[in-house]
Amino acid sequence: MKYFILISALLLSFSVYAQHENHGAAGYADSVNAGLIAKDTLKSSPHRVAMANIGDAHVHIEYGSPGVRGRTIWGGLVAYDQVWSAGAHNATKISFSKAVTFAGKKIEAGTYGFFLIPHQEKFTVILNKNFDQHLADEYDQKDDVLRVDIVPVAPAKMVQRLTYEVVETGKNQGQVRFSWENKVIKVPVAL
């Protein structure tokens, strides 16, 4: 009986690990961004997940990934000077397993809505308590826990599908990176 329980526990652990690992599995959007698919014809915005540890804090992001597909993104599909859900379908969710410093401000462990206000010269990055909403339909500024302006940089090459990354850059330091079309936003994260 002991062996049965031990084997069951090991199989369950492996199953959970495999499911967690598959969140970041390469898919259609990654293939388009890497140039493996020459023409992006998918009209939907696939659900994607980006995650990694920064120190011993797990950072987990869930979002819908729209494509450029020949459209004008900034000031077109995504309006300037208006709150945007920073993804497709639902508000982008970002979770921290423990308290972190995000863009220089202490943020408690938990899940938040990640929103952006694109401006021509800078982007306003927002963390909001209401993460469970369709796009920014129920967004209310009174629920903001963070607002900070960040100047975007240009990517090495055009990013066809909206992509988030969580990158550890040093001991207990990292970045959340948002990339789409000709803009990259890097938000520092530290313990």
C-alpha positions in Angstrom: 0.0 0.0 0.0 2.9 2.4 0.8 4.3 1.8 -2.7 1.0 2.5 -4.3 0.6 5.8 -2.4 4.2 6.8 -3.3 3.8 6.0 -7.0 0.4 7.8 -7.1 2.0 10.9 -5.5 4.9 10.8 -7.9 2.6 10.4 -11.0 0.4 13.3 -9.7 3.4 15.5 -9.2 4.7 14.8 -12.7 1.3 15.4 -14.2 1.0 18.8 -12.5 4.5 19.7 -13.5 3.9 18.6 -17.2 0.7 20.7 -17.3 2.5 23.7 -15.8 5.4 23.3 -18.3 2.9 23.2 -21.2 1.6 26.7 -20.5 4.8 28.0 -22.1 4.9 25.5 -25.0 5.7 26.9 -28.4 2.6 27.3 -30.5 1.2 29.2 -33.4 2.0 32.7 -32.0 5.6 31.7 -31.3 6.0 30.2 -34.8 4.7 33.4 -36.4 7.0 35.6 -34.3 10.0 33.3 -35.2 9.2 33.5 -38.9 8.4 29.8 -39.1 5.0 30.7 -40.4 5.4 33.2 -43.2 1.9 34.7 -43.3 -0.2 35.0 -40.1 -3.8 34.1 -41.3 -5.2 33.1 -37.9 -8.1 35.6 -37.1 -8.5 34.6 -33.5 -6.3 35.6 -30.6 -5.0 32.5 -28.9 -4.8 32.3 -25.1 -1.2 32.3 -24.0 0.7 32.1 -20.7 4.1 33.5 -19.8 5.7 32.6 -16.5 9.0 32.3 -14.7 10.5 32.7 -11.3 12.3 35.8 -10.3 14.2 34.8 -7.2 11.7 32.6 -5.4 8.7 34.6 -6.6 6.6 33.0 -9.3 5.3 35.5 -11.9 2.4 34.2 -14.1 0.7 36.1 -16.9 -2.4 35.0 -18.9 -3.5 36.9 -22.0 -5.0 36.8 -25.5 -2.5 37.2 -28.3 -3.8 39.2 -31.3 -1.8 39.5 -34.5 -0.8 42.5 -36.5 -2.0 41.0 -39.8 -1.3 44.1 -41.8 -3.3 46.4 -39.5 -2.2 49.7 -37.9 -1.8 48.8 -34.2 -0.9 52.0 -32.3 -3.4 54.7 -32.9 -5.4 52.3 -35.0 -6.6 49.0 -33.6 -5.4 50.2 -30.1 -6.4 53.8 -29.5 -4.0 56.3 -28.0 -4.8 57.8 -24.6 -7.4 55.2 -23.6 -7.2 52.3 -21.1 -6.6 49.0 -23.0 -6.7 45.5 -21.6 -3.1 44.8 -23.0 -4.3 41.7 -24.8 -7.5 40.3 -26.4 -10.8 39.0 -25.1 -10.3 39.5 -21.3 -8.2 41.7 -19.2 -4.6 40.4 -19.0 -3.9 38.8 -15.6 -0.7 38.9 -13.8 -0.1 37.0 -10.6 2.8 37.1 -8.1 3.3 34.3 -5.6 4.8 36.6 -3.1 5.3 40.4 -2.6 7.5 42.0 -5.2 8.7 45.4 -6.2 7.1 46.1 -9.6 8.2 49.2 -11.5 9.7 50.5 -8.2 6.5 50.0 -6.1 5.9 47.2 -3.6 3.0 45.0 -4.8 1.5 42.3 -2.5 1.2 38.7 -3.6 -2.0 38.1 -5.6 -3.6 38.5 -9.0 -4.1 41.8 -10.8 -5.4 43.1 -14.1 -2.5 44.4 -16.3 -3.6 47.4 -18.4 -1.9 49.9 -20.6 -2.6 53.4 -21.8 -0.6 53.8 -25.0 0.5 57.4 -25.7 2.6 58.4 -28.7 5.8 58.8 -26.6 5.2 56.6 -23.6 2.9 54.0 -22.2 1.2 54.1 -18.8 1.4 50.6 -17.1 -1.4 49.9 -14.7 -2.0 47.1 -12.2 -5.6 47.0 -11.1 -7.4 44.9 -8.5 -10.2 43.9 -10.9 -8.5 41.2 -13.1 -11.7 39.3 -14.0 -13.3 41.3 -16.7 -14.0 41.4 -20.4 -11.4 43.7 -22.0 -11.5 47.0 -20.0 -15.3 47.1 -19.8 -15.4 47.3 -16.0 -12.1 49.1 -15.5 -12.2 51.7 -12.7 -9.2 53.8 -11.8 -10.1 53.7 -8.1 -9.0 50.0 -8.2 -5.5 50.8 -9.4 -2.6 49.7 -7.2 0.0 51.0 -9.6 0.3 53.5 -12.4 3.7 54.2 -13.9 4.9 55.6 -17.3 7.5 53.7 -19.3 9.0 54.7 -22.6 8.9 51.8 -25.0 11.8 50.6 -27.1 11.9 49.1 -30.6 12.3 45.3 -30.9 15.1 43.8 -33.0 12.4 42.8 -35.5 8.7 43.3 -35.8 6.7 41.2 -33.3 3.7 39.9 -35.2 1.8 38.3 -32.3 1.4 40.1 -28.9 3.8 38.4 -26.5 4.7 38.6 -22.8 7.8 37.3 -21.3 9.0 37.0 -17.7 12.8 37.1 -17.6 15.1 36.8 -14.7 18.0 39.3 -15.2 20.0 38.8 -12.0 19.7 37.6 -8.5 16.2 38.5 -7.3 15.7 40.8 -10.3 13.9 40.5 -13.6 11.5 42.0 -16.0 8.1 41.6 -17.4 8.3 42.3 -21.1 5.4 43.2 -23.4 6.1 43.1 -27.1 3.9 43.8 -30.1 4.5 45.2 -33.5 7.2 47.9 -33.1 7.0 48.4 -29.3 8.6 46.7 -26.3 7.9 47.7 -22.7 10.2 46.4 -20.0 8.9 46.6 -16.4 11.5 45.9 -13.7 10.6 43.3 -11.0 12.6 42.7 -7.9 12.3 41.0 -4.5 
